[in-house]
Structures are given as C-alpha cells and as structure tokens.
C-alpha cells in the first residue's frame, strides 16, 4: 500500500507532457500539445495534452485522463504499478514491503508474469556477472563481440547456465508458480517436470516502451547445428512479438530528438549502434515489419531509415513490408552497408563519427532506391521494364499525400525514361480502382431501406425534464473554479458584494433547498465538495482527475478539458476579451438557477401525473396548491435568474 502523501507527491511531480512524451511525439499547438493517439490508429493528430491542467484527451477515440491514467491505459498497469512507474521516473522514493511468496501468488496473472520476467532478468544478469560459468562463457562472448561493460549493464544482458532446470528450480523455490513459468515461456513442462527453455544461452531481455521486461531472446554459444541459434520467448499475455521492437525503451527519446528512427535486424546491431553513440535505433528481431510496429515508430517520428547488410535478395524480400510503411504516410530511406558488413560489424570497426557520416551519406529514399535496384535487373528488356513500372506506380499509389505522389512521379519518370503523363495515367487508374473498392454502394443501400423499417423503430423513453445537463454544468464549474472567490450579495439588503468561495456558495445554495443530484457520478463528486465545505477543506480538481474510481477520473477529465484555448496573442496585443473566468460570478449564478428551474419543471410534471390519478377532492386540492406554488417559483427563477418568460 502506497501512503497517500506519497501518491500526492507523485501526482503533483509528474508532468503530463513528459510522461506522454515518452511514448508519443508531441508538438505545440497554442497552450496545448498534440500528437498521434497511441490508443487507436489515426493519421491526423487528435490526441491533445494540456500541460496547464495536467491531463490528456483524444478527440478521436475519447480516451482521457492524467499521467497515472495514461500509464495504466498504455502499459496495462494496475493503479499501484502506474504510481511506482512514475515514482521511478521522477526519483521519488516509495516505501514498499518485500513481497512474500504468498503475496506473489495473490497478484493477478499479468502482474505475475511481469514480476517473474523481472526476477528472471535479475537472475540471468547475476549469473553472467557473478558465476564462474557465466564469466567464463557468457561474459567472454560479449567481450569478444567488443561490448563494453556499460552496454552489458544498460541492456541488462545475462546468461543462463547449461544445466536443464537450474533456473526453473530456483524460481519455484522462491515462490513463483509453475503455471506462470510455463506461460512466460521461461520453462517448458515435460512429464510433470520443468526444463529451462534458455539453458546454456546468453540472454537478451526484451523491454516494453516503458522499460518492463516482457520477454527474452537467447543465443546459443556452441556449434551444435541441431539447436536453433536464437530462441525467443513465446507469445504471452504481456509479450506480442508483432507489437514489440527491441530497444524501443532505450531509443524513444533519441528518436524524438533526432526525428528519425533507424531500423536494424538483430539484438547485437542495436547494442553496437548504441555503443557507437547512435541511440535512435530499434530492431524488428528478425521478423517482417508489422503494422503495429510501424505505428509504434510513428508515435515518435514520421521518418524511418532501414539499415541493410547489402544482400539484394533480402532487400527485395522486404519490399512488401516497406510498402506498408509508405502507406502510413512515413518517409522511408534505405541505407546499404558494404558487402560483408552489417550495422553490428560496421559500428565495431569504425569510429562513431564515421558511422554517423556513413548513414547520412548513404541514406536513399526508398522509392528511388527501389526503382534503381529493379531497373538494374531489367537489362533493357521491355517486358521486364513494364512490370517494373507497374510495381513502382503501385508503391507511389500507396502514398497518402497527393503532392508527394506528384513529386515521385516526376523523379521516377526521369529514372525510368518514361513520360510523366504515362506514369500519372497509370497512377490515376490505380487510385480510381482503390477508391471504387473502398467506397460503399450507398445508393443500393438506401434503396434497400423500406419506409416501414424506419417507422417501426422503437421509441426511446426520454425524460424531457431531466436535469442531467444542469448537474453536469455545476460539477464542471466546481472542478474548474471550486477554490476561486466570487463577489455576490448574500442578502438583498446588503449594500456591497461579499467575497465568497465558489464551492462554498454552490454547496450552501443547493443543499439549503434540498436539491438532489440524479446522476450518481455527479452526486459522488458533489458529495465530496459538501464534505470539503463542512470540513473547511475544499478539494482540488487534481483529486478528481487522479481519482481511484476510473469513472470519476474519466468524467472529471472530460469536463475540464476543452478542445479550444484562447491564443496568448490576444493578451499580448492588449485585446479585451470576455472569458468565463472574467464573468465567473454570472456563470455560477446562471448554472444554479438553471439547475433549480429544471428541478422545478420535473416536480411540476410529477405533480401533474399525481393529479390525473387523484380520486378525492381533498387530494386534488392539495396537489393543485402544490402545483401553483411550484409554478410561481418557476416563473420567479426563470424571470429574475435566467431572464426568461414562461408562457406555458
């Protein structure tokens, strides 16, 4: 259990733009910052961060919250785990009791898998650095590859001894459950016995974007051809290979600052590039690039450079995957290393400045690179050249931006010695076919709808007298301005306005008239303000933005977040602007009067219904008197408080 004062410190210290910025490339727009939403696929940014309010909201998918909510949603953390993550980020000490084996078993499955992977990483690292076998075999291998100690520590490299069940037995003794050892893939079960999947291998932990260990890659050091050179963790609840990039945790800040992501193939490529001082690099770990991996990169940059070892067959095989990157609207470049070299070997043989210079000098736009590579294979064969032209035009057609498509048509027409008009004609043909395929046949759909189908729709039971909108407005004002002070006349006889807190005034006015909130979430928030007024401790909106009840925190974010902010230029140029803050007293009064007016409307409607069922003259008389009193109050509030005249 984390103490409340520690939770408050974490929430107050965490800066939303920094927390989100670790996962999303943000750019300034007025007082807010925007980027591509990490929770759904989009090409036009609708994900907005408000540093002033400490919250985020996506106006595309509706996700919203504060720093804690973001980490919980993005990393699928529990509330305590999200707090601990932020505490580590901001070097805030969190006092925790050491977990017993019994407590470990009580963790939910996902947290158990995370905890087990962390335990395994620490075990493998200690075996590498402290055991005789680890130092003689594992550490020697890394040294032979030229890896420095700081790189071994940074990437948390390790070693698992050669005996079949050493790690599995150790984990069981430490209280970790057999089922989780199998689910993470750290152990394999055969005939009720556990065996280490990674025995006799050097270990490469695979981290999520937030730095949690989600899986492992293990490399065998012997020359036995019957064993796979590399073994990776199987898919699990926390590890999905198609959604993971090796090194993303260590590279994301550099990718944002460099505005470019270097993509390599393997673990050692990434580590060697980091050792050369080039940190904006990730690996697809030998798999074809997936949509999810591309979207992960796109959160940080729109530019990607793919580093190849010079094998033309391998490059051609990856064209389909690169076409997918182009389709996402990203700028793709290809870097080809000399024959016999790959990023790992080249980085180890050359000075860091030479590696950087080589990459910069040899980065070629993918479409032009693809055109030149395929053109060299046509050997002036017109049939092969026709196939090439169709292949290149198909790639250009994937580019979302029309201006970019036109520029590539111009470049490629020059390279292939074919007129721009011919390429543009072929391009338009492909684009028309794509549009026709993707467009729904709306006319046929409309014809299929019969009039009786529309009229037979069930009628919704709507409460026209519901005060939910008015309740929402009062809660919004309390969240935004509850601790502000307004000046009002508390009594008609007062000559001067009296300063009073917004929350104090709203709470006393509404509770004095015994008005009750219908919406349970709004009522929960209002009740906390009532308690705060009674105890002379008005809650800050931060309390609700980071509330342990996710429904309340989500509601609070949506109420205080607005998609539009007034430009600072208005104030710089001394332009007088009327804002809600400058007329706060009026807005508070209007909100309360509107709430009361709607409540009176509902009370009158309910009284009318009772009248229709009243049987005795006495009951009818009482109800009529009540109705007229309510009507009188309604006319008074609407006229004096809202400036409205009631005609019904």
Helices and strands as residue ranges (DSSP letters): H 4-13, H 16-21, E 27-29, E 32-35, E 47-50, E 55-58, E 64-65, H 67-75, H 79-89, H 101-106, H 109-130, H 132-133, I 134-139, H 140-144, H 149-154, E 158-160, H 166-173, H 178-184, E 187-190, E 193-196, E 201-207, E 213-220, E 230-232, G 241-243, H 248-258, E 261-264, H 267-275, E 281-283, H 291-298, E 303-308, H 312-317, H 319-327, E 331-336, H 343-349, H 352-361, E 363-365, H 366-378, H 382-397, H 402-416, H 420-438, H 442-448, H 451-455, H 468-481, E 485-488, E 498-501, H 502-512, H 520-534, H 541-545, H 550-560, H 568-572, H 584-613, H 617-636, I 637-641
